Amino acid sequence: LCCCEYVDRRGRRNHLAACCCDCEELDDGCDRWLTCKSLPPGALERIADTIADRLRVPWFSGAVKINISLVPPLVFLPVFLHVASLHFLLGLIILTSLPVVVLWYYYLTHRRKERTLFFLSLGLFSLGYMYYVFLREVVPRGHVEYSQVVALTCGLILMLAALSRAKKDPGYLPIPAGNEKPSHQGLPNKSVRGSSSRLHGISGAGSSRAVNGEAKGYCRISAEQPESVKKDWCTKCQLVRPARAGHCRLCGRCVRRLDHHCVWINSCVGEQNHQAFILALSFFMLTSVYGITLTLHTICRGQSPFVALIYCPGAYSDYSSALSFTCVWYCAIVTSGMGYILLIQLLNISYNVTEREARLALRDNTGRRLLGGLVIDTGQYNRGLLCNWGHFLSLGSSPPQRSAEDIV
């Protein structure tokens, strides 16, 4: 393939120069629209699939397909923010409607069980664009010191490093080799007690799963949980899950100590990346609040940040100040949402409960609502504040190895 050539979704060689023609679905749709005829069922979906398949850029080994969910934030976010800077009422309307649109898209994809890069693209591009506006519109005013710019940049770099770590393996349970279903005659469909730990250990010791970490997960669970804790059989992954593990319907994998599937990182949060996820949220909060404070001190001189966020005379006197003030409000909205997520996470860690366990406890009416419903205490793993945090800080560490005889 040349750099502008690719293999389309039908398996045929195609070229970027031919992307604007040879589209039967689009031609038929236009003909029906011009003749006032109704579109056949599924026509819009086929047109959307064709457009998504042809959205590519030239590359050395052939044209590379671009995920269409990456495009809207890159295109619309700068446009919306610049339009919102034209007038106070426009800013109020746009900044109010943006969270509504994002939440609507979240529930739409969540209901369809779809994975999307929209939220990750929105988050990363928002960080980059806010940093660009800060350097171009705020720093040249001369009220921000060089050391403050360095501190803000370091916070951004640390947050991206923690985010990169959080994007890695959350603790997926290894899939059986060759997708072979292990023998489970006589095993209950939903859960097994007692002997399931022996079954789990033997299957891990007798195959390559023990090398990949299955026995490791068994040792950890055995050390943490009482004998009465159930270990479930996952019919989709065809394996016995350790306690607190769960199956993610979006990733299609079982994850050790599954907390939740985070759309902002497009990955699950589990045993291996939960600490990095908390670090990323913490660095984001510190960096965002610091950047908002520096910007408000620059464009609203002599006012405290809380007062300036509500009342800042002269913020719309020139376009540069208006754009900076609009970006501050956008950052404040995003920071409030992330701050709520971080608060819930910290409370859950303090009570040693995961988001998945809290949802199941609410469904089964087996948990206690605490702190006005912010946290659900299942009481099953809560060992006190210090022990709970000690357990969280030890997640992902190598547990003491056990011999095959002990496992059997």
Secondary structure, 3 states (H helix, E strand, C coil): CCCCEEECCCCCEEEHHHCCCCCHHHHHHHHHHHCCCCCCCCHHHHHHHHHHHHCEECCCCCCEECCHHHHHHHHHHHHHHHHHCCCHHHHHHHHHHHHHHHHHHHHHHHHCCCCCCHHHHHHHHHHHHHHHHHHHHHHHHCCCCHHHHHHHHHHHHHHHHHHHHHCCCCCECCCCHHHCCCCCCCCCCCEECCHHHHHHHHHHHCCCHHHHCHHHHHHHHHHHCCCCCCEEEECCCCEECCCCCEEECCCCEEECCCCEEECCCCEEECCCCHHHHHHHHHHHHHHHHHHHHHHHHHHCCCCCHHHHHHCCCCCCCCHHHHHHHHHHHHHHHHHHHHHHHHHHHHHHHHCCCCHHHHHHHHHHCCCEEEHHHCEEECCCCCCCHHHHHHHHHCCCCCCCCCCHHHHC
